[in-house]
Amino acid sequence: MRKVSRNAIAFQRRVELFKRSLQVNDYNQARAEWKRYRSTVGAKSVVAALEKMAGTRKRCVYCCDSRCSDIDHFKPVKLDFNAAFKWNNFILICPECNRHKGAKFAYAEDGSPLLIDPTTADPWQHLILDAETGIIAPRFSGESYDLKGEYTLSVISPVNDEATAEGRRRAAEKYIELAGLSALEGDSANARKAFTKAVKYDEFGLAPWFAFCEGKRNHAFLSLQEKCPALWQKFCILACKQALNAL
């Protein structure tokens, strides 16, 4: 699971979505109007904007392993038909994650969604990574697990499928190897290029984990911070850019 930045869409497309929303008064109307809208030129433009958010290889923002091809309504239309045509409610995910998510949607005591929205929240604030296995788990604080992390992983279980976890483990391993090698050989133009390439093609969104979360305490990254502080700072900047889709 990775943080992505929501892009803006053209004013004309926002107007189209608003006009469509005015034509629905219940769930059935919303589904019917949405089906008609999906075949329009305006919908293709919206999909293009969502694909840009997803990155070059258009990986699902939840499992990060499969190609995203489904426009999901983060807040299900079944629960709120008024959310059918809201740009901020659209997210592009893969069919398997979409099938697991369905209309599942619960709220915390403060009224916020329990499901993590990667376009508004940093998933690593609610989740932790075991770099040795690639498994993601909810954060544990005090005497309980993070509710949003726990709920999200229970709903979208493909995040920890065996193949997905293995891909995440390999991505983490590459980061650790690169950090260790750079700490050993020192800061250089080649090392900076290697980190830039690693972050750019990191489809699992692990750079922020190693830059700002528990990952920075990995032995290889601790050595990098100590021996190559300028390179470490460069990596942290790249991690920020990754979350903003700015690479």
N, C-alpha and C positions, 0 to 999 in steps of 0.2 A: 504494500500500500504506500502511496506516495502523494505528497502535496503537489497540486497543480494550481496555476494561476488562471482565473477566469478572464478571458478576453472580452472585449466589448464587441457588439455586433452593430451593423449599420442601422442608422435611424429608421430607414425604410422597413427593415426587418422587425424592429421593435414595434413599429406601428402595425404591421401585419399581425404580429402576435397579439397585440392589444385588441385589434378588431375581432380576431377569432375568439378571444376570451369573452367578448360581449355577446356572442351567439350561443353560449352554453349556460344552462340553468340547472343542470343536474349531471350525474355521473354518465348516464347513457349518452346524453348529448355531447359531453366532453370527449368520450371515446370515439364517437362517430365523427365528430369534427376533427379530432386529431388524426384519424385514419385518412380523411380527405386531405388534410394539410400535408401529410408526409409525402405525397406525390407531387407537391408543388415546387416551383423553382426556389421560392423563399425557404422551404425546408432544407433544400440541398445546400443553401448558403449557411444555414444554421449548423448543419452537419459538418461543413467545412471548418467552421469556427471551432466546433467541439474537437474535431480531429487535430487542429492546430494546438489546442490545449493539451492533447494527449501526447504530443511529441512526434518525432520523425517516423518511428515504427508503429505509432498508434497502439501502444499497449494499454490494456485495461488499467484504470487507476487503482483498482482494488487488488486483484491478484498480480498485476504487472506482468503476467506470463502469456496471456492470450490477446489476440487482436480485438480491440473494441469495435463493435459494429452496431450496438443497440443504443438508441437514445433512451435512457432511463429517467423517469421522473423521481428525483431524490425523495420528495414527499409524494407518495403514491396518489394518483388521481382518484383511486377508489376511496381514499380518506378525505380528499379535498379536491373537488372538481375545478375549483378556481385556480389550482396550481398547474393545470394542464398546459397553459401557454405562457408560463413565466420563464424567461431566459435563465434566471438564477436558479431555477429548479431542474434544469437539464444537466445531465452528466452522461458521458459516453463510456459504456462498460462492455465487457464481453458477454456473450449469450449465457454462459454457465453462471457467472456471478449474478446476472440479471434474473436467471431462473431461481436461484437460491434466495435472492432478495425479495422478489415478488412484491406483495403489498405489506410486508413486515415493516413495521415502523412504530417504535415506542418512544415515550418521553421520560426525561428525568424529572425529579421533583421540582426543579426550577423551571420546567416547561420547555427546555431545550431538547432537541432530538438526541436519542441515545446512539443512533447510527452516526458514525463519523462521516462528515462531508469533507472530502479531500480538497474541495475548492475553497473552503473557508477556514479549515482547521489543519494544523500540522499533526498528522497521525502519530508521529513519534512522541507527542505529548501524552498520548493515551496508550501507546504500545511500546514493547521492548523487543529487541532482536537477540536471539542466540546465534552468534556468528558461526559457531561450530556446526550447527545443524540447519541453519536457515529458517528455523521456526520462529514465528512471531507470537507473542503472548501479551495479555493485558498487563499494564503496569500494576505493581502491588505497592500500596501506600498505607502505612499504619497497620490496620488489621483487615483490610479488604482490597479487592482488585478494583481497578478503574472500571467504573460501570460502562462507560462508552466503549472502551477497548474490549471489555468482555462481551457486550451485546453485539458489537460489530463482527467480532470473530465467530460468534455463535450463528449469526445470520448468514454471513458471507464466508462459509467454510472453505471454498476453493483457495482462499488465501494461504492455507496451510496444507494443500494437497502435496503429496510426496514429491512429485515432479517440480512443482512450483517452489517448494522449500529448497530443493536441491539446486535449482537455478539461482535462488537468492544466496545460498551458501557459497556457490562458486563466485558470485559477484563480490561477496564480502571477502573471500579469500584473495581475490585479485587486488582489492584495495589494501589489504594487510601486507601482501607481498610487495606491492609498490611502495608503501610507506616504509617498510623495513629496508628495502634496497636503497631508497632515497636517503634515509637516515645514515646508511653505511657509506654511500658514495658522495653524499653532499648535494647541496643545491646546485642546479645546473639548468641550462635551457632545455636539455632533453628530459630532465625530470619534470619540469613545468609542463612541457608538451604532453608527457605521459599522463600526468594528473588531469590535464584539460580533456584529453581523449577519454580517460576512464570515466570522468563525471558526465561528459557529453553522451556517452553510450551506455550509461548506467540506467537500465530500464526499471530497476527496483527502487529507485529513490533512496539509496543508502548513504549518499554523501552527507546529508544533514545528520544522519545517525552517528557517523564517525567524526563529524566536525563539532557537533553541539550536544550530543547525548552521551550515553555510557560508552559508545564506541571510541570516543577520544581517549579513554583510559586503557585501550588495548596497548599492549607492550610496544608494538611497532609504531603506533601513533604517538605514544609518549616519547619515544626516542626521536621521532620526527620533530615534535614540538621543542625538544631540548636542543637538538643539533642543527635544525634548519628552521628557525622561527619565521623567516621570510617566506619560505616555501609553505609552511603550515598556514600562514595568513592567506597566501594565495589559494590554498585548498579551501579554506573557510569561505572565501569570496565566491569561489566556484560553486560551493554547496548552496549558498544563498541564491545564486543565479539559477541553479538547477530547479529550485522550488518556484522560481518566477518564470520558468520557461524562457530564460534569457540567454541560453547557450546556443 
